Amino acid sequence: MRVPLSWLEHAAGRPLDPAQVSRWLTEAGARADTSTDRTLEVTAPPGRPHLASVRGLVAEIRGRLGLPPPSTDPPPLPTGIDIAVAEDAEGPVARVAAARVRLPTVPLPPAPEKGWLHAAGVALTGTVADLLAYVALETGQPLGAVPDRPLPPDGPHLRYAPAPGEETGGQPRHPDPAPVLRAGDRVLALPARYEHTEPPPTGPADVLLYTVWPPPGAHGTARTRPPASGDPGRCDRAIARAVELAAAWGQGTVQAAGAAGLPPRPPRTHVLRTEDIRHAIDPTLTPDEALALVRRVARGAQHGAAGTVHAVVPPERPDLERPGPFLAEAARLRGHHTLPRRLPPALGAPARDPAAHLRRAAAEAAVRRGLQQISTPVLRPRNAPLAHLGTAPGTGPVRVHGRAGLRDLCLRASLLPGVLDVAARSLRHTGAAHHFETGPVLRSAAPGDENQRLTAVLSGPVAEPSLLDPEPRPAAFADLLGLVHLLGTALGRGTPDLAPLTAPPPHPASPPSVLDPAASFTILLGGRAAGWAGLVHPDAAESAGAPPARIYCADLDLDALQELPPVHPRVRLPPAATLPAFHVTVVVTDTTPVAEVLRTVAEAGATARRLVRVEDVYRGERLAPGRLALTVRAHFENPAATPVRAERRRRRGAVLDALRDRGWEGR
């Protein structure tokens, strides 16, 4: 469906940003594309029928703006048309609404509505069809119109055509089981295929407006297609809107109206407790704020007894008939993309965990660098190599007391032992080790006193053989440095600095103790130590069971990075390209103002005065006394992207002609 933005602005009562409207509709589940002529291409998703009409789009936009949805209750119409609808074992199969309208003039749309229809891609015909197309776009319900000849006593009726083997009584045969809208022996339309057997009247006349729900454009027949989502009462609202516009555009008067078939969907009322709204959306909501938020979804919401809110669900929103989806819609209009499956705690609104986001960004950056993510056991044997790494002196490892197989295990206090074990096995089997792990480590025996860290190792070949380097290039410290710089940039904490490990480690069991002091550094971010990087000492690598090889290691404290303020990258704009230019020499008298010469060159060369300047001034023997030669350089813009040489030649020729007309010599 193509909708001009000016139509939505008129219905919403305020100017709208196309990009923001497209973003709102995309978050609502629709597919919205913005074109250059301020129109929106909207494709409504299944289960949200309100996004397939202008009224529904306006209700969505008003909800985003904090306004209640517009009222769509149809005004009462005079009765007088009896309509019969075929029934099956479960009752009526559809709903039909119709109205007889007397049109003294053709109902032509005014200028704004005519422009909206044209922008929506509707071919204007100057007949009642223009009114029908406008109502179909506004309400999402297609309509039809035929000349109102005298109706039989029983009025129009919707029934099924006879089967191919049955007698048709001389009437045209229709495919089975296609429903047919008839008025006596007169076939009005084939709703399943959206075909009208009679064209709409082209001039002033009495017309019969009708519409059928499910919409005639649905695939299949009324018995075979799945039930459409929506409200059968949309027929009544569409007919009422068509009668209203017929009276406004063509001085039409309604003679009679009627509807029959499936009953309209009754309005659903939710009784919501304010505590439930707070628990599901935002614990800081006051009762008045909760009521205002509910009013953005439903009409006529009011405070009830005992801290409750009564809300009436619009009939065109069958997807909000349960409290869960209703609260999810309110949360989405407030700004949350989705309502979480697990309700948030009572102390905080639903929000993304920044620490989890940082860990995920670090893992994605390491994977892009070519490292493989691993996961090592949290429990390690007490007598395993480097088992006490990370444990502060005097505290001892946290032992696990359980069954016999777990009594000699302790909780890890560093990721480095497990990562080195994996690197050792990888070096023995493949000759290379490019691994990293993110996870918590203990800082003390207190429950919950953990620290999130990232540990990575690099060893072995990092580049395939090539013509320039026949041998595989082994990992070097530059590769580790590139990984550290990539992590700092990807996490938005700036470019890290390295400081030599001149000071001894905090204690003998700290991670820097396994690094070679002569080839290891402290990682600084924002002037704060955030980890270590360097070469693993050969004795530590040997104790882990690794073959003789250089193993580079980096260990980052993700909690320390989380506390640092984000550093936004600075973007250096490229220098502006030099504009093309042409030169011209003007010979004038000493008394000629130079500003007049420059203005003449700028006007004739179709360029700005600020882009024209004097390059050189000559007085000499080659010129007559009292005369001088001005060399002028004129830059110009070329928005049409024509060939520069041809454009320069054309503009210079125009300037020479202008100088000649002024009586000046130009060359």
KEDO-624624 format. One record per residue (C-alpha): x, y, z; residue in three letters. Coordinates in steps of 0.05 Angstrom, whole numbers, plus 32768, in hexadecimal, padded with zeros to 4 digits. Example, Ala and Ser with C-alpha at 12.3 -4.5 7.8 and 13.67 -1.06 7.14 Angstrom:
! KEDO-624624
80F67FA6809CAla/81117FEB808FSer/
! end
This chain:
! KEDO-624624
800080008000Met/801C80437FECArg/8009807D8019Val/801F80C68011Pro/803E80E38050Leu/801381228049Ser/7FD480F78054Trp/7FF180DB8094Leu/8006812080ABGlu/7FC0813B809FHis/7FA0810280C6Ala/7FD3810580FEAla/7FCE81518104Gly/8018815F8103Arg/8055815B80D5Pro/8079811880D3Leu/80C0810280C4Asp/80C080CD808DPro/80FC80A780AAAla/80DD80A780F0Gln/8099808F80D6Val/80BC805880AESer/80E2804380ECArg/80A280418116Trp/807D801680E3Leu/80B97FE780DDThr/80BA7FDD8128Glu/806F7FCF8125Ala/807E7F9480F6Gly/806C7FB480B3Ala/809A7FBE8078Arg/809F8008806BAla/80C980278033Asp/80D18072802BThr/80D5808E7FE5Ser/80EF80D17FCEThr/80AA80EF7FBFAsp/809480EB8009Arg/806C80AB8002Thr/806F806B802ALeu/806A8025800FGlu/804C7FFD8049Val/80417FB2804BThr/80197F9C8088Ala/802F7F5C80ABPro/7FFE7F2380BAPro/7FD87F2D80FBGly/7FDB7F7980F9Arg/7FA27F8D80CAPro/7FA17FD480E3His/7FE27FE380BELeu/7FBF7FD6807BAla/7F978017807DSer/7FA480618086Val/7F7B806280C5Arg/7FA5802B80E3Gly/7FE6804D80D0Leu/7FCD808E80F0Val/7FBA8068812FAla/8001804A8132Glu/8021808E8127Ile/7FF580B1815AArg/8006807B818DGly/805080898181Arg/804380D3818CLeu/801E80C681CDGly/7FD980D381B1Leu/7F9B80A681B5Pro/7F8480818176Pro/7F5080A6814DPro/7F0780928155Ser/7EEC8066811DThr/7EA5805B8137Asp/7E76806180FBPro/7E3B809180FFPro/7DF6807180FDPro/7DD7806780B9Leu/7D8E805F80A7Pro/7D788017809DThr/7D4E7FFC8065Gly/7D787FCA803EIle/7D6E7F81804FAsp/7DAC7F578040Ile/7DB07F0B8042Ala/7DF37EE7804BVal/7DFD7E9D803FAla/7E0B7E72807CGlu/7E2E7E318088Asp/7E2E7E0280C4Ala/7E527E3680EEGlu/7E287E7280DAGly/7E327EAB80A9Pro/7E6F7EA8807DVal/7E797EF38072Ala/7E5D7F388081Arg/7E3E7F65804DVal/7E2F7FAF8056Ala/7E0C7FDC8022Ala/7DEE8021801BAla/7DC380447FE7Arg/7DDC808A7FD9Val/7DBE80BF7FABArg/7DF580E97F8ALeu/7DDE81297F68Pro/7E2681367F52Thr/7E63810A7F48Val/7E8981077F8BPro/7ECD81217F74Leu/7F0481237FA9Pro/7F1D81697FBEPro/7F63817F7FACAla/7F8881627FE9Pro/7F65811F7FE5Glu/7F6F811D7F9ALys/7FBA81297FA3Gly/7FBD80F27FD7Trp/7F9B80C07FA9Leu/7FCA80D27F70His/800780CA7F9DAla/7FEC80877FB4Ala/7FEC806E7F6CGly/7FA180707F61Val/7F8B807F7F19Ala/7F5680B47F21Leu/7F1880AA7EF6Thr/7EEA80E37F0AGly/7EB480B27F20Thr/7E9C80917F60Val/7ED880637F5AAla/7F05809B7F75Asp/7EDB809E7FB5Leu/7EDD80527FBCLeu/7F2980517FB4Ala/7F3180887FE9Tyr/7F068062801BVal/7F2A8020800CAla/7F6E8040801CLeu/7F548063805AGlu/7F2F80298079Thr/7F517FED8059Gly/7F0E7FD28041Gln/7F007FCE7FF6Pro/7EBC7FE67FDDLeu/7E927FE17F9FGly/7E5C800B7F7FAla/7E277FFC7F4BVal/7DEC80247F2FPro/7DB2801E7F5FAsp/7D7B80007F36Arg/7D3C7FE97F5CPro/7D4E7FB27F8CLeu/7D237F747F96Pro/7CFD7F6F7FD7Pro/7D307F417FF7Asp/7D6A7F717FE9Gly/7DB17F5C7FD7Pro/7DC97F197FEFHis/7E0B7EF47FF1Leu/7E077EAB7FDCArg/7E307E777FB8Tyr/7E2C7E687F6EAla/7E117E237F5BPro/7E417DEB7F50Ala/7E587DDD7F08Pro/7E297DA17F02Gly/7DEB7DC57F1AGlu/7DB97DEC7EF2Glu/7DC67E367EEDThr/7D847E4B7ED1Gly/7DA47E717E97Gly/7DCE7E9B7EC5Gln/7E197EA17EBAPro/7E3F7E6A7EDEArg/7E737E7D7F12His/7EAB7E517F2DPro/7E997E287F69Asp/7E977E397FA2Pro/7E9E7E837F91Ala/7E6F7EB17FB9Pro/7E447EDF7F8FVal/7E257F207FA6Leu/7DE17F267F85Arg/7DA57F537F85Ala/7D6E7F267F6AGly/7D857F0D7F26Asp/7DB87F447F22Arg/7E007F307F31Val/7E237F6A7F55Leu/7E697F4E7F62Ala/7E947F107F6DLeu/7EB27F227FB1Pro/7EE57EE97FB3Ala/7F067F027F73Arg/7EF77F4C7F7FTyr/7ED27F527F3CGlu/7E997F827F30His/7E6A7F6F7EF9Thr/7E517FB67EEFGlu/7E7D7FF37EEBPro/7E71802C7F1CPro/7E4580657F02Pro/7E6A809E7EE0Thr/7E3980D67EEDGly/7E0480ED7F1FPro/7DD980B17F31Ala/7DBE80867F69Asp/7DF480537F7DVal/7DF880177FA9Leu/7E3780147FD2Leu/7E4A7FD07FEETyr/7E847FAC800EThr/7E927F658025Val/7EBC7F4A805ETrp/7EEC7F23805APro/7F0B7F548028Pro/7EFC7F417FE0Pro/7F467F447FCEGly/7F567F067FF9Ala/7F6E7EC97FD4His/7F407E8E7FCAGly/7EF67E8C7FD9Thr/7ECE7E9B8017Ala/7ECD7E51802BArg/7F157E3F8019Thr/7F3F7E7B802EArg/7F557E828077Pro/7F2E7EB380A1Pro/7F487EFA809BAla/7F607F1E80D9Ser/7F387F5B80EAGly/7EF37F7280FCAsp/7EB67F6380D1Pro/7E9B7FA680E9Gly/7ECD7FC680BAArg/7E977FC08085Cys/7E697FED80ACAsp/7EA0802180B8Arg/7EB48020806EAla/7E6D802A8056Ile/7E6180628089Ala/7EA180858072Arg/7E8D807F8029Ala/7E49809D8038Val/7E6A80D6805FGlu/7E9980E68025Leu/7E6180E17FF2Ala/7E3B81168019Ala/7E788142801FAla/7E93813B7FD7Trp/7E5281327FAEGly/7E19814B7FDBGln/7E0181027FDEGly/7DC980EB800CThr/7DC280A58027Val/7D7F8084801AGln/7D888043803FAla/7DBD8016805BAla/7DC57FD18078Gly/7DF67F9B808EAla/7DF27F51809DAla/7E1C7F1380A6Gly/7E557F0B80D7Leu/7E4A7F388114Pro/7E7C7F708122Pro/7EB27F608154Arg/7E9C7F7A8199Pro/7ECD7FA881BCPro/7EF97F8681EFArg/7F067FA78232Thr/7F457F998259His/7F497FA582A4Val/7F927FAF82B3Leu/7FB27FBA82F7Arg/7FE37FF482FBThr/80157FC5831DGlu/80127F9682E1Asp/801E7FD082B1Ile/805A7FE782DAArg/80767FA082E0His/80707F948295Ala/80877FD7827AIle/80A8800782ACAsp/80A9800482F8Pro/80AF805082FCThr/806B805D82DBLeu/803980858303Thr/7FEF807582FFPro/7FE380B182D1Asp/801E809E82A4Glu/8004805682A0Ala/7FBF8070828CLeu/7FDD809E8257Ala/80068064823BLeu/7FC880378237Val/7FA2806F8213Arg/7FD5806D81DCArg/7FBE802681CCVal/7F74802681DDAla/7F3C805A81DCArg/7F1780708219Gly/7F468055824EAla/7F32806A8294Gln/7F49805D82DCHis/7F22802782FFGly/7F1980118346Ala/7F537FF58370Ala/7F8A80108344Gly/7F727FF38301Thr/7F6E800E82BBVal/7F337FFE828DHis/7F467FFF8243Ala/7F1A7FF18206Val/7F3F7FCF81CDVal/7F307FEC8188Pro/7F077FBA815FPro/7F397FBD8125Glu/7F707FA38153Arg/7F607F59815FPro/7FA97F4D816FAsp/7FA07F7281B1Leu/7F677F4A81CFGlu/7F947F2A8203Arg/7FB77F51823BPro/7FFD7F388228Gly/7FFD7F5381E0Pro/7FDA7F9281F9Phe/80127FA1822ALeu/80467F8F81F6Ala/80277FC381C7Glu/80297FF781FEAla/80727FE7820CAla/80837FEC81C3Arg/8061803081BDLeu/8089804781F9Arg/80CA803681D5Gly/80D97FED81E7His/80E17FC381A9His/80C27F8581C7Thr/80A77F70820ALeu/80D97F408229Pro/80C37EF88234Arg/80D67EFD827DArg/80BA7F3A82A0Leu/80F07F6982B9Pro/80FF7F718303Pro/80D87FA5832AAla/81167FD18332Leu/81277FDF82E9Gly/81067FE982A6Ala/81137FB6826EPro/81557FCA824DAla/81907FA9822CArg/81C67F91825BAsp/82037FBD824CPro/82347F8A8268Ala/82187F52823DAla/82197F808201His/82637F8F820ELeu/82757F458214Arg/824F7F3681D4Arg/82737F6E81AFAla/82B77F5681C8Ala/82A87F0E81B1Ala/82917F26816CGlu/82CF7F508163Ala/82FD7F158175Ala/82D87EE78145Val/82DF7F1B810DArg/832A7F1B811CArg/832C7ED0810EGly/832D7EB48154Leu/83037E78816BGln/82D87E7F81A8Gln/82E07E4881DCIle/82C17E37821FSer/82EB7E168256Thr/82D47DF68297Pro/82C77E2282D3Val/82E17DEB8302Leu/832A7DD782FDArg/83527DA38325Pro/837A7DC1835EArg/83BA7D9F8346Asn/83B27DB482FDAla/83E77DE282DEPro/83DB7E2C82EDLeu/839D7E1A8316Ala/83AD7E50834AHis/83B47E868315Leu/838C7EC38327Gly/83837EB18370Thr/839C7EE783A0Ala/83CF7ED083D4Pro/83B27EBC8417Gly/836C7EAD83FBThr/83767E6A83D9Gly/834A7E4E83A1Pro/83007E4683ACVal/82F87DFB83B6Arg/82BA7DD483A4Val/829C7DA583D8His/82737D7083B8Gly/82757D2883A6Arg/82B87D0383A1Ala/82C67D168359Gly/82C17D618368Leu/82E87D6783A9Arg/832A7D778388Asp/830E7DAD835ALeu/83107DF88363Cys/82EE7E328340Leu/83197E56830EArg/83337E9C831EAla/834E7EA982D8Ser/833D7E958290Leu/83877E8D827ELeu/83927E458296Pro/83577E29826FGly/83687E518230Val/83B17E3A8233Leu/839A7DF18239Asp/83717DF881FAVal/83AA7E1C81D7Ala/83DB7DE581EAAla/83AE7DAF81CDArg/83A17DD8818ESer/83EC7DE38184Leu/83FB7D99818CArg/83C67D848159His/83C27DBE8127Thr/84007DE88133Gly/83D77E27813FAla/83AD7E458177Ala/837F7E80816CHis/834D7E7D81A6His/83297EAB81D7Phe/82F87EA48210Glu/82CA7ED48235Thr/82AE7EC48279Gly/82AD7ED282C4Pro/82E67EC582F4Val/82E67EC9833FLeu/83057F038364Arg/82F87EE983AASer/82D27EB383CFAla/82977EE283D9Ala/82597ECC83B2Pro/82507EF48372Gly/82947F168375Asp/82A67F07832DGlu/82CA7F2A82F5Asn/82BB7F2582ABGln/82FA7F1C8281Arg/830F7F0C823ALeu/834E7EE2822EThr/836A7ED581E9Ala/83A87EAE81D0Val/83CC7EB1818DLeu/84007E7F8176Ser/84147E5D8136Gly/84087E7380EEPro/83D87EAD80E4Val/83E07EB48098Ala/83DE7E82805FGlu/841B7E798032Pro/841E7EA77FF6Ser/844B7EB97FBCLeu/846A7EF17FE5Leu/84727EC68023Asp/84777E7B8013Pro/84797E69805CGlu/843D7E73808APro/84467EB280B4Arg/84467EA280FFPro/84217ECD8131Ala/84487F098149Ala/843E7F3E817EPhe/84217F6C8148Ala/83E77F3B813FAsp/83D87F3D8189Leu/83DD7F898188Leu/83AC7F8C814EGly/837B7F608175Leu/83807F8E81B2Val/83747FCC8187His/83397FAB8165Leu/83197F9A81A8Leu/83227FE081C3Gly/83047FFF8184Thr/82CA7FCD817FAla/82B77FD781C7Leu/82B5802381BEGly/82EC803081F2Arg/831F805081C5Gly/8364803A81AFThr/838B801681E6Pro/83D1802881FCAsp/84077FF88214Leu/843380048250Ala/846E7FD78261Pro/84677FA6829BLeu/849D7FC882C3Thr/847A7FBF8306Ala/84767F788324Pro/84327F568321Pro/84027F62835APro/84117F1C8375His/84357EDE835BPro/83F47EBC8347Ala/83DA7EF6831CSer/83D47EEB82D0Pro/84107F1882BEPro/843D7EE782E3Ser/84387EB682A9Val/844C7EEA8276Leu/84937EFA8261Asp/84A37F3D8283Pro/84D07F528249Ala/84987F498215Ala/84597F5B823CSer/84317F9A8246Phe/83F87FB8826DThr/83BB7FCC8243Ile/83A580138253Leu/8362802F823DLeu/835180758252Gly/838E8075827FGly/8374803982A6Arg/83917FF382A7Ala/83617FC48284Ala/838A7F85827BGly/83CC7F678264Trp/83EA7F518222Ala/842B7F308211Gly/84527EEF8206Leu/84447EB38232Val/84827E9E8258His/849F7E5C823BPro/849E7E3C8281Asp/84537E4B8288Ala/84457E308242Ala/846C7DF18251Glu/84477DE58292Ser/84067DEA826AAla/841F7DB4823BGly/842A7DE081FEAla/84607DCF81CBPro/84997E0081C2Pro/84787E3C81A0Ala/846D7E8681ACArg/84297E9081CCIle/840E7ED781D0Tyr/83D77EE68202Cys/83A97F208211Ala/837C7F25824FAsp/83487F5D8253Leu/831E7F72828FAsp/82D87F7C8271Leu/82BC7F9982B2Asp/82F27FCF82B1Ala/82E07FDE8268Leu/82967FE3827BGln/82A6801B82ADGlu/82CC8044827ALeu/82A580798253Pro/829A8069820APro/82C8808B81D9Val/82A780A08198His/82D38099815BPro/82E980D88139Arg/82DC80DC80EFVal/8309810880C5Arg/82E38122808ALeu/8309811D8047Pro/831F815F8029Pro/82EE817D7FF8Ala/82FF81727FAFAla/831981AE7F89Thr/82E581CC7F5CLeu/82F481D07F11Pro/830982147EF7Ala/8318823B7EB8Phe/834682777EAAHis/833A82B57E82Val/836582F37E76Thr/834183377E73Val/836283767E58Val/834283B57E75Val/835583FC7E85Thr/837484127EC7Asp/833384337EDCThr/830783F57ED3Thr/82F183DA7F17Pro/830C83947F23Val/82CB83807F47Ala/82A4838F7F08Glu/82D183617EE0Val/82CA83287F12Leu/827E83317F15Arg/827A832D7EC9Thr/82A482ED7EC8Val/827982CD7EFFAla/823782DE7EDEGlu/824C82C77E98Ala/826F82897EB3Gly/823182757EDDAla/825882707F1DThr/825982917F61Ala/827D82D37F6BArg/82A582B77FA6Arg/82C482827F77Leu/82E282B67F48Val/832482D97F59Arg/835E82FC7F37Val/839B82D07F2DGlu/83CC83027F0DAsp/83D0834B7EF6Val/83FD83607EBCTyr/841583A57EA7Arg/844D83A87E74Gly/846783B97E30Glu/843883897E0CArg/83FC83B27E22Leu/83EA83F97E10Ala/83F5842F7E44Pro/83BC84347E76Gly/83A683EC7E6DArg/83B183AD7E96Leu/83A383627E8FAla/837E833C7EC6Leu/838582F07EC8Thr/834582D67EE9Val/833B82907F05Arg/82F2827A7F0BAla/82DE823A7F2FHis/8299821C7F22Phe/826C81E57F3CGlu/825581AE7F0EAsn/8217818E7F2DPro/8202816F7EEAAla/824481487EE8Ala/824F815B7E9FThr/829681507E81Pro/82C481837EA2Val/82EA81967E63Arg/82AB81A47E3CAla/828C81CB7E76Glu/82CC81F37E7FArg/82CD82037E34Arg/828482187E33Arg/828982467E6FArg/82C982677E57Arg/82A982747E13Gly/826E82957E35Ala/829C82C27E5DVal/82C382D87E1FLeu/828282EA7DFCAsp/826C83137E38Ala/82AF83387E3ALeu/82AA83477DF0Arg/826583657DFBAsp/828183927E31Arg/82B883AA7E02Gly/82F083887E28Trp/8325835D7E09Glu/832483157E22Gly/835082DB7E12Arg/
! end
